[in-house]
Amino acid sequence: MNTRPRAAAREGGLTVVSSGARSASPGGWPPRTAVVTGASSGIGREAALLLADQNCRSLLVGRNGPALDEVAAATQGHRIAVDLARPGSEVTVASRAAELLGDVDLVICSAGLGAAGPFDVMPPSAINDLVAVNILAPMMLVRAMLPAMLDRGEGRILLVGSVAGALGVRGEVVYSATKAAMIGFADALRSEVSGRGISVTLCLPGVVDTPFFHRRGAPYVRRWPRPIPAGLVAQRMIAAAGRGDAEVWVPRWLSAAARVHGAAPSLYRRLAGVFG
Ligand SMILES: NC(=O)c1ccc[n+]([C@@H]2O[C@H](COP(=O)([O-])OP(=O)(O)OC[C@H]3O[C@@H](n4cnc5c(N)ncnc54)[C@H](OP(=O)(O)O)[C@@H]3O)[C@@H](O)[C@H]2O)c1
């Protein structure tokens, strides 16, 4: 039994977390099964906990075995410790998912890493790592999972991008580029699978309170914007995937910054020069 209390968070008038009673609703929602990458920490971990509250059975993906064990125990989920930067790891994940879960209703790609510092001194190996984990791995995993979803005519894909991909953040050149690629991937894939029962939702978080900054070796030092809780991001992105939304910005006001960036890039650059 999942012993976590059943939360009943509401998001935009929609109950995000159910009491556990589920109907076989069309469109694969609420999800009965999910694959969650980055489930050992931060946003992915919170997403896995939230899905367990909806009686969703998950395959939790990460590298840190003890951290995965802890989430697996709390969610009654399955776990697989793999390095997603390793070519072919997506095949391992997809076949374990088929074996343990059967049909997969939802794939959440949250695994990712950051890097901060000037591009001209960035080690080439760090560039490789960022590209491998932040963009190649989600593409490969979705590539591995999508055919079965298309065959069933049902499935949800939830990709975790970043506002950095929409705005381009100085000192985070490669990270921004990988997350910009995620935007292109999400847009193009959504358009390609449109009308075939598959939704593609892109989550664009701002600054989130997770171990992300510590891991990249550069703490978050700005006083504004304040980091938001990972649980809030998980709630909002899962609700957005349930509605089949194309994208969700967390917090919402970030979409305004992206609109200024798109509509008036030189004004945006001047403002970014002032505010950093
Ligand atoms: N925190 C923020 O401010 C923020 C803002 C915007 C977007 N995001 C994005 O949100 C996503 C989640 O980040 P987070 O904040 O939750 O960070 P986090 O707490 O550091 O979690 C990162 C997760 O990615 C997994 N991961 C990293 N490299 C991996 C690899 N090679 N193979 C398998 N798993 C790997 C980690 O697993 P192990 O620990 O088990 O290796 C961990 O579960 C990322 O895509 C990030 O870019 C974060």
Ligand as a Chemical Component Dictionary entry (heavy atoms), coordinates in Angstrom:
data_LIG
# 
_chem_comp.id                   LIG 
_chem_comp.type                 NON-POLYMER 
_chem_comp.pdbx_formal_charge   0 
_chem_comp.three_letter_code    LIG 
# 
loop_
_chem_comp_atom.comp_id 
_chem_comp_atom.atom_id 
_chem_comp_atom.alt_atom_id 
_chem_comp_atom.type_symbol 
_chem_comp_atom.charge 
_chem_comp_atom.model_Cartn_x 
_chem_comp_atom.model_Cartn_y 
_chem_comp_atom.model_Cartn_z 
_chem_comp_atom.pdbx_ordinal 
LIG N1  N1  N 0  16.326 23.349 -10.383 1  
LIG C1  C1  C 0  16.077 24.304 -11.244 2  
LIG O1  O1  O 0  16.181 25.508 -10.931 3  
LIG C2  C2  C 0  15.609 23.970 -12.638 4  
LIG C3  C3  C 0  15.099 25.018 -13.418 5  
LIG C4  C4  C 0  14.655 24.756 -14.710 6  
LIG C5  C5  C 0  14.710 23.462 -15.200 7  
LIG N2  N2  N 1  15.230 22.464 -14.432 8  
LIG C6  C6  C 0  15.298 21.129 -15.027 9  
LIG O2  O2  O 0  14.551 20.249 -14.233 10 
LIG C7  C7  C 0  15.038 18.924 -14.407 11 
LIG C8  C8  C 0  15.203 18.292 -13.048 12 
LIG O3  O3  O 0  16.181 19.014 -12.334 13 
LIG P1  P1  P 0  16.133 19.150 -10.744 14 
LIG O4  O4  O 0  16.102 20.570 -10.411 15 
LIG O5  O5  O -1 15.116 18.241 -10.216 16 
LIG O6  O6  O 0  17.619 18.652 -10.423 17 
LIG P2  P2  P 0  18.172 17.512 -9.470  18 
LIG O7  O7  O 0  17.497 17.522 -8.157  19 
LIG O8  O8  O 0  19.664 17.691 -9.526  20 
LIG O9  O9  O 0  17.761 16.157 -10.227 21 
LIG C9  C9  C 0  18.372 15.789 -11.416 22 
LIG C10 C10 C 0  17.964 14.369 -11.735 23 
LIG O10 O10 O 0  18.559 14.012 -12.989 24 
LIG C11 C11 C 0  19.161 12.730 -12.855 25 
LIG N3  N3  N 0  20.316 12.580 -13.730 26 
LIG C12 C12 C 0  21.298 13.476 -13.962 27 
LIG N4  N4  N 0  22.217 12.941 -14.786 28 
LIG C13 C13 C 0  21.788 11.685 -15.065 29 
LIG C14 C14 C 0  22.316 10.626 -15.860 30 
LIG N5  N5  N 0  23.480 10.742 -16.533 31 
LIG N6  N6  N 0  21.627 9.462  -15.922 32 
LIG C15 C15 C 0  20.463 9.314  -15.241 33 
LIG N7  N7  N 0  19.926 10.275 -14.476 34 
LIG C16 C16 C 0  20.588 11.445 -14.396 35 
LIG C17 C17 C 0  19.607 12.669 -11.409 36 
LIG O11 O11 O 0  19.736 11.321 -11.037 37 
LIG P3  P3  P 0  20.897 10.788 -10.043 38 
LIG O12 O12 O 0  21.037 11.765 -8.950  39 
LIG O13 O13 O 0  20.325 9.480  -9.593  40 
LIG O14 O14 O 0  22.122 10.676 -10.875 41 
LIG C18 C18 C 0  18.458 13.368 -10.700 42 
LIG O15 O15 O 0  17.430 12.453 -10.436 43 
LIG C19 C19 C 0  16.327 19.038 -15.202 44 
LIG O16 O16 O 0  16.079 18.695 -16.537 45 
LIG C20 C20 C 0  16.678 20.516 -15.092 46 
LIG O17 O17 O 0  17.413 20.971 -16.189 47 
LIG C21 C21 C 0  15.672 22.675 -13.167 48 
# 
loop_
_chem_comp_bond.comp_id 
_chem_comp_bond.atom_id_1 
_chem_comp_bond.atom_id_2 
_chem_comp_bond.value_order 
_chem_comp_bond.pdbx_ordinal 
LIG N1  C1  SING 1  
LIG C1  O1  DOUB 2  
LIG C1  C2  SING 3  
LIG C2  C3  SING 4  
LIG C2  C21 DOUB 5  
LIG C3  C4  DOUB 6  
LIG C4  C5  SING 7  
LIG C5  N2  DOUB 8  
LIG N2  C6  SING 9  
LIG N2  C21 SING 10 
LIG C6  O2  SING 11 
LIG C6  C20 SING 12 
LIG O2  C7  SING 13 
LIG C7  C8  SING 14 
LIG C7  C19 SING 15 
LIG C8  O3  SING 16 
LIG O3  P1  SING 17 
LIG P1  O4  DOUB 18 
LIG P1  O5  SING 19 
LIG P1  O6  SING 20 
LIG O6  P2  SING 21 
LIG P2  O7  DOUB 22 
LIG P2  O8  SING 23 
LIG P2  O9  SING 24 
LIG O9  C9  SING 25 
LIG C9  C10 SING 26 
LIG C10 O10 SING 27 
LIG C10 C18 SING 28 
LIG O10 C11 SING 29 
LIG C11 N3  SING 30 
LIG C11 C17 SING 31 
LIG N3  C12 SING 32 
LIG N3  C16 SING 33 
LIG C12 N4  DOUB 34 
LIG N4  C13 SING 35 
LIG C13 C14 SING 36 
LIG C13 C16 DOUB 37 
LIG C14 N5  SING 38 
LIG C14 N6  DOUB 39 
LIG N6  C15 SING 40 
LIG C15 N7  DOUB 41 
LIG N7  C16 SING 42 
LIG C17 O11 SING 43 
LIG C17 C18 SING 44 
LIG O11 P3  SING 45 
LIG P3  O12 DOUB 46 
LIG P3  O13 SING 47 
LIG P3  O14 SING 48 
LIG C18 O15 SING 49 
LIG C19 O16 SING 50 
LIG C19 C20 SING 51 
LIG C20 O17 SING 52 
# 
